[in-house]
Amino acid sequence: MPDSRLPDSVRALLVAPDRQMADELRLLIESQQPRTALTVLESYPSRATLAEYAARGLQCCFLDIASDGATAFATLSMLNSSCPEAPVFALLRSNAPDLIMQCLRQGASDFLIQPFTVEQLCNALAKLSRRHPAAGAEGENCGRVYCVMPGKGASGATTVACHLAYALQRQESGKVLLADMDGLTGTLGFLLKLKSPYSFTDALAHAGSLEQDVWKVLVNPCHGLDVLLSPESPMEGFGEAADPAPILSYSRRFYGAVVLDTGGAYGDWSVSLARLCDDLLLVSTNELVALHAVQRTLAYLAGNGFDRSKIRLIVNRYSEQAGLSREAIQTALGLEVFETLPSDYEAIQRSLMEGKHAPPASHFGKAITALARHLAGEARAEKKSSLFGGLFKKRAG
């Protein structure tokens, strides 16, 4: 029998409108691979939904082809685009050679035919195990993605993103990626005194074949971080068709934490980044005009179906003597202030001049360290809760 050993907690998706087919395969997986974290969808998902699963580290998908062939093949195409490294196994009701060949030609890695057997499942798992060969090996981090987004320009979001990455790097056991995902006005390269002919647009161009050798060329080592830069020339209009899901999916596998610096909430690209992250750090100051802009940002995200529970409001350059108080901000926005960061002009300016982060002992450095611990504490609590909730997960679509 083929080797079906897999890493712990395999993340799999079962898309099957046929309830009998879904239950049959689910029970088989549960008996043979009980540590699988399986999500069951009873209808064919949208591209945005698939992108979310891909960015969260999807490792394989079982897809019901029989219920609705046209929609199933469209879903197969979207899966191959959003998560090219995750094999898709076609689920069929009978041995139909023409349909099997069509599935393989359109990108399915293999197929399973009812009634499903242990041998069929093991053959599928053997293919997956070759892609994910060892528990605990490199590529099994499933790191957390933090998207740092300004509620208004000049709120200091890039400074927060940069310093947060360093703070996480000091306390994370795995590597940390800092990525400038602002295709128009990205300034991380300037801030950190970095130059590279490559940017995240090159990662997008290689989305279907990202490998370690390619990735090492694209990122820049900087004081213990890996940094992915934005293009030097503005890429106006690129976000209309670009999909960041493959980059985030790949990054989650190799980093303990990923910090995204973004230019704002508006546009398809920014909304996609917001949807695909684990925590959206919305950065503002406590000035009235900045908070008005945050209100507009919140309304825009809500209008695009964004999950408000992921928002962490960060009030930068906070002073009780100037602007609105913490309580007034929370009342005005209907949103809890997650953390406040002090104004520390001298430390920040010195770090800008030197291309380094502000000292951890500075006022700003201490606050950023507290923010990183707060975020990491939430992540650990969420992980602990999910473990106690059971390793075998099911969700109805």
Secondary structure, DSSP 8 states (H G I E B T S, - for coil): -------SS-EEEEE-S-HHHHHHHHHHHHHH-TT-EEEEESS---HHHHHHHHHTT--EEEEE-SS-HHHHHHHHHHHHHH-TTS-EEEEESS--HHHHHHHHHTT-SEEEESS--HHHHHHHHHHHHHHS-STTSTT----EEEEEEESSTTS-HHHHHHHHHHHHHHH-SS-EEEEE--TTT--HHHHHT---S--HHHHHHTGGG--HHHHHHHSEEETTEEEE---SS--TTGGGT---HHHHHHHHHH-SEEEEE-S-S-SHHHHHHHHHSSEEEEEE-SSHHHHHHHHHHHHHHHHTT--GGGEEEEEEEEBTTBS--HHHHHHHHTS-EEEEEE--HHHHHHHHHHTS---TTSHHHHHHHHHHHHHHHHHHHHHHHHHHT-SS-----
